[in-house]
């Protein structure tokens, strides 16, 4: 049997009902189980248990409801399992509810297992407005809810590690640039002397002087070599009068 239709204003009873598509506009009473792929309509369902992919009805009263998605005005059941979502616009009464996302206006639940719960205000609204309000509320919560402390700490650690890596790369680039500049200066000096190396490559003192010369030149200073001993180049002054006798060379 593919489709079963319950007309509006009629009450139909079954012992067990198995079908692909169930349309309930009136009242359906089943003593045992209802198993269907799709249950829709604006009627009332009373059953021992209801198993379906999608359930959409005004009122569902059962000992157990298992589905992927549930959309109803009123639901009364000891156990409700909706793997995807459950939307109850008026009232939900259950001992145990397990779902991915629960949207409800008024409820009485003993045990609840849900990834997300949206509680709507007690207003008279249709199913379409209920679904729209639930979507807007869920979107707003996702934008305004603070991140967990663990996630914030992990984000700060990642940012700090990234900053350290960038600084290390920058330092390595600066060192490489200095080494390149020293090498270029040494090659220019060799070229001016006819290609013959002036000193051995292991002369670190010369490399240090060349580096100092290059660094001072980039900052607007001049490195000058003066003849004589440091005492001869030092300034002299009269300690009694405070006058300078000879400026520094």
GROMACS elastic network, one bead per residue, 0.5 to 0.9 nm:
[ bonds ]
;  ai    aj funct       b0    kb
    1     4     6  0.75758   500
    1    18     6  0.79014   500
    1    19     6  0.56853   500
    1    20     6  0.71510   500
    1    21     6  0.88044   500
    2    19     6  0.57158   500
    2    20     6  0.50344   500
    2    21     6  0.61266   500
    2    22     6  0.84940   500
    3    19     6  0.63818   500
    3    20     6  0.60890   500
    3    22     6  0.57260   500
    3    23     6  0.75054   500
    4    19     6  0.71347   500
    4    20     6  0.83772   500
    4    21     6  0.64851   500
    4    23     6  0.61630   500
    4    24     6  0.82113   500
    5    21     6  0.85980   500
    5    22     6  0.61948   500
    5    24     6  0.60739   500
    5    25     6  0.76857   500
    6     9     6  0.88197   500
    6    10     6  0.70540   500
    6    11     6  0.76989   500
    6    12     6  0.70041   500
    6    22     6  0.81092   500
    6    23     6  0.61568   500
    6    25     6  0.55591   500
    6    26     6  0.56423   500
    6    27     6  0.71576   500
    6    28     6  0.71420   500
    6    43     6  0.84044   500
    7    10     6  0.58491   500
    7    11     6  0.83194   500
    7    23     6  0.84686   500
    7    24     6  0.69153   500
    7    25     6  0.52383   500
    7    26     6  0.53065   500
    7    27     6  0.83107   500
    7    43     6  0.89641   500
    8    11     6  0.84904   500
    8    24     6  0.77743   500
    8    27     6  0.76723   500
    8    42     6  0.88357   500
    8    43     6  0.74494   500
    9    25     6  0.76487   500
    9    26     6  0.50771   500
    9    27     6  0.74229   500
   10    25     6  0.83451   500
   10    26     6  0.52044   500
   10    27     6  0.61771   500
   10    28     6  0.84338   500
   11    26     6  0.61720   500
   11    28     6  0.57861   500
   11    29     6  0.73901   500
   12    26     6  0.81596   500
   12    27     6  0.63756   500
   12    28     6  0.50646   500
   12    29     6  0.61728   500
   12    30     6  0.84029   500
   13    27     6  0.86134   500
   13    28     6  0.60284   500
   13    30     6  0.56415   500
   13    31     6  0.79318   500
   14    17     6  0.64048   500
   14    28     6  0.80512   500
   14    29     6  0.63704   500
   14    31     6  0.65443   500
   14    32     6  0.80178   500
   15    29     6  0.84158   500
   15    30     6  0.53577   500
   15    32     6  0.55341   500
   15    33     6  0.78117   500
   16    30     6  0.61199   500
   16    31     6  0.66145   500
   16    32     6  0.50123   500
   16    33     6  0.53089   500
   16    34     6  0.62877   500
   16    35     6  0.85151   500
   17    30     6  0.70877   500
   17    32     6  0.77820   500
   17    33     6  0.63442   500
   17    35     6  0.63593   500
   17    36     6  0.81885   500
   18    33     6  0.79804   500
   18    34     6  0.59312   500
   18    36     6  0.59105   500
   19    22     6  0.67507   500
   19    34     6  0.82356   500
   19    35     6  0.64447   500
   19    37     6  0.73690   500
   19    38     6  0.87621   500
   20    35     6  0.80409   500
   20    37     6  0.50578   500
   20    38     6  0.65510   500
   20    39     6  0.86680   500
   21    36     6  0.59909   500
   21    37     6  0.59648   500
   21    39     6  0.60510   500
   21    40     6  0.80830   500
   22    36     6  0.68100   500
   22    37     6  0.81298   500
   22    38     6  0.62188   500
   22    40     6  0.63977   500
   22    41     6  0.83307   500
   23    38     6  0.83395   500
   23    39     6  0.59660   500
   23    40     6  0.50685   500
   23    41     6  0.53391   500
   23    42     6  0.86174   500
   23    43     6  0.84842   500
   24    27     6  0.68681   500
   24    28     6  0.69785   500
   24    39     6  0.74959   500
   24    40     6  0.62706   500
   24    42     6  0.65086   500
   24    43     6  0.50637   500
   24    44     6  0.71126   500
   24    45     6  0.77188   500
   24    57     6  0.75610   500
   25    28     6  0.87940   500
   25    40     6  0.84274   500
   25    41     6  0.52799   500
   25    42     6  0.52611   500
   25    44     6  0.75577   500
   25    57     6  0.86344   500
   26    41     6  0.85728   500
   26    42     6  0.76349   500
   26    44     6  0.64034   500
   26    45     6  0.86911   500
   27    43     6  0.57577   500
   27    45     6  0.60718   500
   27    46     6  0.79515   500
   28    43     6  0.78605   500
   28    44     6  0.62665   500
   28    46     6  0.61812   500
   28    47     6  0.80260   500
   29    44     6  0.85333   500
   29    45     6  0.62175   500
   29    47     6  0.58386   500
   30    33     6  0.68072   500
   30    34     6  0.71066   500
   30    45     6  0.81304   500
   30    46     6  0.62470   500
   30    48     6  0.66946   500
   30    49     6  0.86665   500
   31    46     6  0.81433   500
   31    47     6  0.57181   500
   31    48     6  0.55905   500
   31    49     6  0.86930   500
   32    47     6  0.62883   500
   32    49     6  0.66296   500
   32    50     6  0.89458   500
   33    47     6  0.64535   500
   33    48     6  0.54956   500
   33    50     6  0.59524   500
   33    51     6  0.76214   500
   34    47     6  0.68956   500
   34    48     6  0.77731   500
   34    49     6  0.61884   500
   34    51     6  0.60699   500
   34    52     6  0.79941   500
   35    49     6  0.84670   500
   35    50     6  0.61956   500
   35    52     6  0.58563   500
   36    39     6  0.67324   500
   36    50     6  0.82776   500
   36    51     6  0.64871   500
   36    53     6  0.73502   500
   36    54     6  0.86669   500
   37    51     6  0.81121   500
   37    53     6  0.50921   500
   37    54     6  0.67224   500
   37    55     6  0.87030   500
   38    52     6  0.60992   500
   38    53     6  0.59158   500
   38    54     6  0.50432   500
   38    55     6  0.62826   500
   38    56     6  0.83148   500
   39    52     6  0.70667   500
   39    53     6  0.81135   500
   39    54     6  0.60825   500
   39    56     6  0.59173   500
   39    57     6  0.75532   500
   40    43     6  0.84048   500
   40    54     6  0.78650   500
   40    55     6  0.59989   500
   40    57     6  0.57650   500
   41    44     6  0.87081   500
   41    55     6  0.89567   500
   41    56     6  0.62897   500
   41    57     6  0.53288   500
   41    58     6  0.75627   500
   42    56     6  0.75562   500
   42    59     6  0.80044   500
   42    72     6  0.87648   500
   43    57     6  0.58091   500
   43    58     6  0.55181   500
   43    59     6  0.67626   500
   43    60     6  0.88365   500
   44    57     6  0.67012   500
   44    58     6  0.59903   500
   44    60     6  0.61156   500
   44    61     6  0.81119   500
   45    57     6  0.77139   500
   45    58     6  0.83817   500
   45    59     6  0.61998   500
   45    61     6  0.61560   500
   45    62     6  0.79296   500
   46    49     6  0.85990   500
   46    59     6  0.84310   500
   46    60     6  0.62232   500
   46    62     6  0.57675   500
   47    50     6  0.66402   500
   47    60     6  0.82381   500
   47    61     6  0.65671   500
   47    63     6  0.72465   500
   47    64     6  0.85697   500
   48    61     6  0.84861   500
   48    62     6  0.53187   500
   48    63     6  0.52934   500
   48    64     6  0.69501   500
   49    61     6  0.88059   500
   49    62     6  0.54058   500
   49    63     6  0.54118   500
   49    65     6  0.58506   500
   49    66     6  0.80214   500
   50    55     6  0.89932   500
   50    60     6  0.89963   500
   50    62     6  0.68809   500
   50    63     6  0.82220   500
   50    64     6  0.62330   500
   50    66     6  0.62251   500
   50    67     6  0.79974   500
   51    54     6  0.89581   500
   51    55     6  0.88274   500
   51    64     6  0.82648   500
   51    65     6  0.61358   500
   51    67     6  0.58045   500
   52    55     6  0.65530   500
   52    65     6  0.83682   500
   52    66     6  0.66102   500
   52    68     6  0.73006   500
   52    69     6  0.86076   500
   53    66     6  0.82128   500
   53    69     6  0.65267   500
   53    70     6  0.85748   500
   54    67     6  0.62134   500
   54    68     6  0.59573   500
   54    70     6  0.60603   500
   54    71     6  0.81130   500
   55    67     6  0.71987   500
   55    68     6  0.82714   500
   55    69     6  0.63261   500
   55    71     6  0.61486   500
   55    72     6  0.77387   500
   56    59     6  0.88751   500
   56    69     6  0.83933   500
   56    70     6  0.61204   500
   56    72     6  0.56493   500
   57    60     6  0.68622   500
   57    70     6  0.85407   500
   57    71     6  0.66982   500
   57    72     6  0.50097   500
   57    73     6  0.71837   500
   57    74     6  0.85646   500
   58    71     6  0.83548   500
   58    72     6  0.51335   500
   58    74     6  0.63714   500
   58    75     6  0.85156   500
   59    72     6  0.62038   500
   59    73     6  0.59431   500
   59    75     6  0.58312   500
   59    76     6  0.82370   500
   60    65     6  0.87329   500
   60    72     6  0.73757   500
   60    73     6  0.84413   500
   60    74     6  0.64471   500
   60    76     6  0.64054   500
   60    77     6  0.80164   500
   61    64     6  0.86231   500
   61    65     6  0.87378   500
   61    74     6  0.83470   500
   61    75     6  0.59375   500
   61    77     6  0.59223   500
   62    65     6  0.65879   500
   62    75     6  0.83352   500
   62    76     6  0.66000   500
   62    77     6  0.51528   500
   62    78     6  0.77776   500
   62    79     6  0.86414   500
   63    76     6  0.82561   500
   63    77     6  0.52349   500
   63    78     6  0.57347   500
   63    79     6  0.67738   500
   63    80     6  0.88926   500
   64    77     6  0.59065   500
   64    78     6  0.63194   500
   64    80     6  0.61529   500
   64    81     6  0.81827   500
   65    77     6  0.70160   500
   65    78     6  0.85493   500
   65    79     6  0.63040   500
   65    81     6  0.62025   500
   65    82     6  0.79267   500
   66    69     6  0.89863   500
   66    79     6  0.81823   500
   66    80     6  0.61635   500
   66    82     6  0.59920   500
   66    83     6  0.82468   500
   67    70     6  0.68275   500
   67    80     6  0.83984   500
   67    81     6  0.63395   500
   67    83     6  0.66188   500
   67    84     6  0.82221   500
   68    81     6  0.79324   500
   68    84     6  0.50673   500
   68    85     6  0.67907   500
   68    86     6  0.83421   500
   68    99     6  0.87046   500
   69    82     6  0.57136   500
   69    83     6  0.70390   500
   69    84     6  0.55940   500
   69    85     6  0.50868   500
   69    86     6  0.57531   500
   69    87     6  0.81415   500
   70    82     6  0.66741   500
   70    84     6  0.85742   500
   70    85     6  0.65284   500
   70    87     6  0.60366   500
   70    88     6  0.78561   500
   71    85     6  0.85307   500
   71    86     6  0.60925   500
   71    88     6  0.60395   500
   71    89     6  0.81212   500
   71   127     6  0.77839   500
   71   131     6  0.89073   500
   72    75     6  0.68306   500
   72    86     6  0.83616   500
   72    87     6  0.64290   500
   72    88     6  0.50685   500
   72    89     6  0.65932   500
   72    90     6  0.81863   500
   72   127     6  0.76737   500
   73    87     6  0.81590   500
   73    88     6  0.52092   500
   73    90     6  0.50319   500
   73    91     6  0.67267   500
   73    92     6  0.83550   500
   73   126     6  0.86249   500
   73   127     6  0.75928   500
   74    88     6  0.62596   500
   74    89     6  0.71417   500
   74    90     6  0.56443   500
   74    92     6  0.58884   500
   74    93     6  0.83112   500
   75    88     6  0.71664   500
   75    90     6  0.86257   500
   75    91     6  0.65399   500
   75    93     6  0.62680   500
   75    94     6  0.80143   500
   76    79     6  0.89101   500
   76    80     6  0.89771   500
   76    91     6  0.83409   500
   76    92     6  0.61088   500
   76    94     6  0.60740   500
   77    80     6  0.65129   500
   77    92     6  0.83513   500
   77    93     6  0.64016   500
   77    94     6  0.50674   500
   77    95     6  0.73771   500
   77    96     6  0.85796   500
   78    93     6  0.76764   500
   78    96     6  0.62250   500
   78    97     6  0.83701   500
   79    94     6  0.61003   500
   79    95     6  0.60897   500
   79    97     6  0.60642   500
   79    98     6  0.82419   500
   80    86     6  0.89890   500
   80    94     6  0.69543   500
   80    95     6  0.82763   500
   80    96     6  0.62950   500
   80    98     6  0.63055   500
   80    99     6  0.80275   500
   81    86     6  0.86838   500
   81    96     6  0.82684   500
   81    97     6  0.59785   500
   81    99     6  0.58617   500
   82    85     6  0.56527   500
   82    86     6  0.60617   500
   82    97     6  0.80705   500
   82    98     6  0.63371   500
   82   100     6  0.71443   500
   82   101     6  0.85723   500
   82   102     6  0.89031   500
   83    86     6  0.84994   500
   83    98     6  0.73584   500
   83    99     6  0.50677   500
   83   100     6  0.57600   500
   83   101     6  0.85151   500
   84    99     6  0.62439   500
   84   100     6  0.51056   500
   84   101     6  0.66660   500
   85    99     6  0.58094   500
   85   100     6  0.53843   500
   85   102     6  0.58477   500
   85   103     6  0.79573   500
   86    99     6  0.68403   500
   86   100     6  0.80090   500
   86   101     6  0.63875   500
   86   103     6  0.62460   500
   86   104     6  0.81143   500
   87   101     6  0.83684   500
   87   102     6  0.60975   500
   87   104     6  0.59468   500
   87   105     6  0.89611   500
   87   127     6  0.87078   500
   87   130     6  0.79434   500
   87   131     6  0.74546   500
   87   134     6  0.84062   500
   88    91     6  0.63348   500
   88    92     6  0.63914   500
   88   102     6  0.81859   500
   88   103     6  0.62789   500
   88   105     6  0.68506   500
   88   106     6  0.83394   500
   88   107     6  0.87976   500
   88   127     6  0.86096   500
   88   130     6  0.83791   500
   89    92     6  0.84725   500
   89   103     6  0.77071   500
   89   104     6  0.57250   500
   89   105     6  0.55441   500
   89   106     6  0.78997   500
   89   120     6  0.82816   500
   89   122     6  0.89099   500
   89   124     6  0.86630   500
   89   125     6  0.75290   500
   89   126     6  0.76191   500
   89   127     6  0.67286   500
   89   130     6  0.61528   500
   89   131     6  0.86577   500
   90   104     6  0.71784   500
   90   105     6  0.56159   500
   90   106     6  0.61151   500
   90   107     6  0.82891   500
   90   122     6  0.78231   500
   90   123     6  0.86706   500
   90   124     6  0.82715   500
   90   125     6  0.87919   500
   91   104     6  0.71741   500
   91   105     6  0.64577   500
   91   107     6  0.53590   500
   91   108     6  0.80524   500
   92   104     6  0.72114   500
   92   105     6  0.82262   500
   92   106     6  0.64775   500
   92   108     6  0.62473   500
   92   109     6  0.76317   500
   93   106     6  0.88219   500
   93   107     6  0.57764   500
   93   109     6  0.59978   500
   93   110     6  0.89252   500
   94    97     6  0.66018   500
   94   107     6  0.81671   500
   94   108     6  0.64142   500
   94   109     6  0.50641   500
   94   110     6  0.68786   500
   94   111     6  0.82489   500
   95   108     6  0.80175   500
   95   109     6  0.54493   500
   95   111     6  0.60583   500
   95   112     6  0.83857   500
   96   109     6  0.66016   500
   96   110     6  0.60636   500
   96   112     6  0.59532   500
   96   113     6  0.80676   500
   97   109     6  0.72319   500
   97   110     6  0.82142   500
   97   111     6  0.62469   500
   97   113     6  0.61377   500
   97   114     6  0.78414   500
   98   101     6  0.89619   500
   98   102     6  0.88163   500
   98   111     6  0.84038   500
   98   112     6  0.60777   500
   98   114     6  0.58825   500
   99   102     6  0.65041   500
   99   112     6  0.83226   500
   99   113     6  0.63817   500
   99   115     6  0.72782   500
   99   116     6  0.85779   500
  100   113     6  0.80544   500
  100   114     6  0.51113   500
  100   115     6  0.50878   500
  100   116     6  0.65390   500
  100   117     6  0.86572   500
  101   114     6  0.58996   500
  101   115     6  0.58407   500
  101   117     6  0.58183   500
  101   118     6  0.78145   500
  102   114     6  0.67547   500
  102   115     6  0.82169   500
  102   116     6  0.62976   500
  102   118     6  0.61523   500
  102   119     6  0.82508   500
  103   116     6  0.84822   500
  103   117     6  0.59680   500
  103   119     6  0.59586   500
  103   120     6  0.72248   500
  103   130     6  0.85478   500
  103   131     6  0.84715   500
  103   134     6  0.63568   500
  104   107     6  0.67528   500
  104   117     6  0.80240   500
  104   118     6  0.65180   500
  104   119     6  0.52794   500
  104   120     6  0.60556   500
  104   121     6  0.88051   500
  104   130     6  0.88922   500
  104   134     6  0.87082   500
  105   118     6  0.84521   500
  105   119     6  0.56008   500
  105   121     6  0.57994   500
  105   122     6  0.57494   500
  105   123     6  0.80520   500
  105   130     6  0.89922   500
  106   119     6  0.76889   500
  106   120     6  0.78498   500
  106   121     6  0.80965   500
  106   122     6  0.69974   500
  109   112     6  0.67034   500
  114   117     6  0.66236   500
  116   138     6  0.83062   500
  117   138     6  0.85850   500
  118   134     6  0.66557   500
  118   137     6  0.70546   500
  118   138     6  0.68544   500
  119   134     6  0.83751   500
  119   137     6  0.88935   500
  120   123     6  0.81190   500
  120   130     6  0.83297   500
  120   133     6  0.77994   500
  120   134     6  0.74675   500
  120   137     6  0.84766   500
  122   125     6  0.89838   500
  125   128     6  0.80285   500
  125   129     6  0.58935   500
  125   130     6  0.62867   500
  126   129     6  0.53642   500
  126   130     6  0.61077   500
  126   131     6  0.87155   500
  127   131     6  0.61593   500
  127   132     6  0.85745   500
  128   131     6  0.52266   500
  128   132     6  0.62159   500
  128   133     6  0.85884   500
  129   133     6  0.59638   500
  129   134     6  0.84268   500
  130   133     6  0.51398   500
  130   134     6  0.60669   500
  130   135     6  0.86085   500
  131   134     6  0.50892   500
  131   135     6  0.61994   500
  131   136     6  0.86920   500
  132   135     6  0.51720   500
  132   136     6  0.62471   500
  132   137     6  0.85854   500
  133   136     6  0.51755   500
  133   137     6  0.60270   500
  133   138     6  0.84865   500
  134   137     6  0.51503   500
  134   138     6  0.60332   500
  134   139     6  0.85248   500
  135   138     6  0.51928   500
  135   139     6  0.61458   500
  135   140     6  0.86301   500
  136   139     6  0.51125   500
  136   140     6  0.61335   500
  136   141     6  0.86302   500
  137   140     6  0.51175   500
  137   141     6  0.61677   500
  137   142     6  0.86440   500
  138   141     6  0.51963   500
  138   142     6  0.62559   500
  138   143     6  0.88290   500
  139   142     6  0.51949   500
  139   143     6  0.64953   500
  139   144     6  0.89058   500
  140   143     6  0.52101   500
  140   144     6  0.62313   500
  140   145     6  0.83159   500
  141   144     6  0.52297   500
  141   145     6  0.54506   500
  142   145     6  0.57658   500
  142   146     6  0.88029   500
  143   146     6  0.84789   500
  146   149     6  0.87153   500
  147   150     6  0.82471   500
  147   151     6  0.63746   500
  147   152     6  0.65457   500
  148   151     6  0.53079   500
  148   152     6  0.64260   500
  148   153     6  0.88203   500
  149   152     6  0.50644   500
  149   153     6  0.61738   500
  149   154     6  0.85409   500
  150   153     6  0.51736   500
  150   154     6  0.61239   500
  150   155     6  0.85593   500
  151   154     6  0.50606   500
  151   155     6  0.61070   500
  151   156     6  0.86884   500
  152   155     6  0.50396   500
  152   156     6  0.62738   500
  152   157     6  0.86733   500
  153   156     6  0.50918   500
  153   157     6  0.61738   500
  153   158     6  0.86029   500
  154   157     6  0.50734   500
  154   158     6  0.61682   500
  154   159     6  0.86089   500
  155   158     6  0.51378   500
  155   159     6  0.61833   500
  155   160     6  0.86378   500
  156   159     6  0.50357   500
  156   160     6  0.60898   500
  156   161     6  0.85617   500
  157   160     6  0.51043   500
  157   161     6  0.61110   500
  157   162     6  0.84915   500
  158   161     6  0.51598   500
  158   162     6  0.60721   500
  158   163     6  0.85884   500
  159   162     6  0.50722   500
  159   163     6  0.61513   500
  159   164     6  0.86764   500
  160   163     6  0.50624   500
  160   164     6  0.62262   500
  160   165     6  0.86523   500
  161   164     6  0.51085   500
  161   165     6  0.62039   500
  161   166     6  0.86653   500
  162   165     6  0.51185   500
  162   166     6  0.62372   500
  162   167     6  0.86869   500
  163   166     6  0.51222   500
  163   167     6  0.61989   500
  163   168     6  0.86377   500
  164   167     6  0.50834   500
  164   168     6  0.61369   500
  164   169     6  0.86206   500
  165   168     6  0.51213   500
  165   169     6  0.62394   500
  165   170     6  0.86412   500
  166   169     6  0.51347   500
  166   170     6  0.61876   500
  166   171     6  0.87014   500
  167   171     6  0.61502   500
  167   172     6  0.85814   500
  168   171     6  0.51505   500
  168   172     6  0.61965   500
  168   173     6  0.86091   500
  169   172     6  0.51311   500
  169   173     6  0.61758   500
  169   174     6  0.87165   500
  170   173     6  0.50471   500
  170   174     6  0.62286   500
  170   175     6  0.86854   500
  171   174     6  0.51042   500
  171   175     6  0.62204   500
  171   176     6  0.85681   500
  172   175     6  0.51686   500
  172   176     6  0.61306   500
  172   177     6  0.86072   500
  173   176     6  0.50633   500
  173   177     6  0.61333   500
  173   178     6  0.86944   500
  174   177     6  0.50732   500
  174   178     6  0.62510   500
  174   179     6  0.86612   500
  175   178     6  0.51674   500
  175   179     6  0.62186   500
  175   180     6  0.85697   500
  176   179     6  0.51356   500
  176   180     6  0.61036   500
  176   181     6  0.86566   500
  177   180     6  0.50161   500
  177   181     6  0.61771   500
  177   182     6  0.86991   500
  178   181     6  0.51140   500
  178   182     6  0.62666   500
  178   183     6  0.86377   500
  178   211     6  0.76000   500
  178   214     6  0.89804   500
  178   215     6  0.89334   500
  179   182     6  0.52014   500
  179   183     6  0.62065   500
  179   184     6  0.86752   500
  179   211     6  0.86104   500
  180   183     6  0.51210   500
  180   184     6  0.62061   500
  180   185     6  0.87292   500
  181   184     6  0.51236   500
  181   185     6  0.62570   500
  181   186     6  0.86694   500
  181   211     6  0.80276   500
  181   214     6  0.78584   500
  182   185     6  0.51955   500
  182   186     6  0.62239   500
  182   187     6  0.86617   500
  182   207     6  0.68546   500
  182   208     6  0.88597   500
  182   210     6  0.64532   500
  182   211     6  0.60323   500
  182   214     6  0.78797   500
  183   186     6  0.51547   500
  183   187     6  0.61789   500
  183   188     6  0.86655   500
  183   207     6  0.87214   500
  184   187     6  0.51044   500
  184   188     6  0.62087   500
  184   189     6  0.86543   500
  185   188     6  0.51255   500
  185   189     6  0.62437   500
  185   190     6  0.87392   500
  185   210     6  0.73639   500
  185   214     6  0.85822   500
  186   189     6  0.50628   500
  186   190     6  0.62921   500
  186   191     6  0.86856   500
  186   197     6  0.88053   500
  186   198     6  0.88958   500
  186   207     6  0.81606   500
  186   210     6  0.79834   500
  187   190     6  0.50768   500
  187   191     6  0.61706   500
  187   192     6  0.87249   500
  187   195     6  0.85458   500
  187   197     6  0.85289   500
  188   191     6  0.50312   500
  188   192     6  0.62875   500
  188   193     6  0.87683   500
  189   192     6  0.52577   500
  189   193     6  0.65123   500
  189   195     6  0.85718   500
  189   197     6  0.82494   500
  189   198     6  0.77313   500
  190   193     6  0.51609   500
  190   194     6  0.65795   500
  190   195     6  0.50624   500
  190   196     6  0.58163   500
  190   197     6  0.52211   500
  190   198     6  0.62483   500
  191   194     6  0.52794   500
  191   196     6  0.74674   500
  191   197     6  0.84281   500
  192   195     6  0.70846   500
  192   196     6  0.89289   500
  193   196     6  0.61245   500
  193   197     6  0.76540   500
  193   198     6  0.74530   500
  194   197     6  0.85286   500
  195   198     6  0.88078   500
  196   199     6  0.89404   500
  197   200     6  0.69907   500
  197   201     6  0.84767   500
  199   202     6  0.81225   500
  199   203     6  0.66470   500
  199   206     6  0.83359   500
  200   203     6  0.56566   500
  201   204     6  0.78242   500
  201   207     6  0.88074   500
  202   205     6  0.88193   500
  202   207     6  0.87695   500
  203   206     6  0.56650   500
  203   207     6  0.66545   500
  203   208     6  0.89729   500
  204   208     6  0.61244   500
  204   209     6  0.86937   500
  205   208     6  0.50589   500
  205   209     6  0.63503   500
  205   210     6  0.87046   500
  206   209     6  0.50942   500
  206   210     6  0.61580   500
  206   211     6  0.85396   500
  207   210     6  0.51107   500
  207   211     6  0.61175   500
  207   212     6  0.86224   500
  208   211     6  0.51040   500
  208   212     6  0.62107   500
  208   213     6  0.86307   500
  209   212     6  0.50618   500
  209   213     6  0.61228   500
  209   214     6  0.86263   500
  210   213     6  0.50308   500
  210   214     6  0.61662   500
  210   215     6  0.85862   500
  211   214     6  0.51563   500
  211   215     6  0.61023   500
  211   216     6  0.85723   500
  212   215     6  0.51803   500
  212   216     6  0.60751   500
  212   217     6  0.84708   500
  212   223     6  0.81592   500
  213   216     6  0.53302   500
  213   217     6  0.60856   500
  213   218     6  0.86951   500
  213   221     6  0.87099   500
  213   222     6  0.75094   500
  213   223     6  0.60093   500
  214   217     6  0.51894   500
  214   218     6  0.62944   500
  214   219     6  0.88895   500
  215   218     6  0.53044   500
  215   219     6  0.66256   500
  215   221     6  0.86487   500
  216   219     6  0.52133   500
  216   220     6  0.63591   500
  216   222     6  0.63823   500
  216   223     6  0.70507   500
  217   220     6  0.51690   500
  217   221     6  0.51955   500
  217   222     6  0.60065   500
  217   223     6  0.78444   500
  218   221     6  0.75147   500
  226   229     6  0.86215   500
  226   230     6  0.88635   500
  226   233     6  0.76636   500
  226   249     6  0.75399   500
  227   230     6  0.87556   500
  227   232     6  0.88670   500
  227   233     6  0.81434   500
  228   231     6  0.80983   500
  228   232     6  0.61573   500
  228   233     6  0.69487   500
  229   232     6  0.53815   500
  229   233     6  0.66372   500
  229   234     6  0.88865   500
  230   233     6  0.51875   500
  230   234     6  0.61927   500
  231   234     6  0.51859   500
  231   235     6  0.84163   500
  232   235     6  0.80771   500
  232   248     6  0.88009   500
  232   249     6  0.81212   500
  233   247     6  0.86118   500
  233   248     6  0.57560   500
  234   246     6  0.84869   500
  234   247     6  0.76110   500
  234   248     6  0.51714   500
  234   249     6  0.68115   500
  235   244     6  0.76466   500
  235   245     6  0.76638   500
  235   246     6  0.53856   500
  235   249     6  0.73203   500
  236   243     6  0.89999   500
  236   244     6  0.61992   500
  236   245     6  0.54416   500
  236   246     6  0.50771   500
  236   247     6  0.66673   500
  236   248     6  0.77872   500
  237   240     6  0.89759   500
  237   241     6  0.85697   500
  237   242     6  0.66231   500
  237   243     6  0.56167   500
  237   246     6  0.66059   500
  237   247     6  0.82630   500
  238   241     6  0.56371   500
  238   242     6  0.52843   500
  238   243     6  0.54212   500
  238   244     6  0.63595   500
  238   245     6  0.66267   500
  239   242     6  0.50425   500
  239   243     6  0.74349   500
  239   244     6  0.89337   500
  240   243     6  0.82090   500
  241   244     6  0.89584   500
  244   247     6  0.65992   500
  246   249     6  0.85102   500
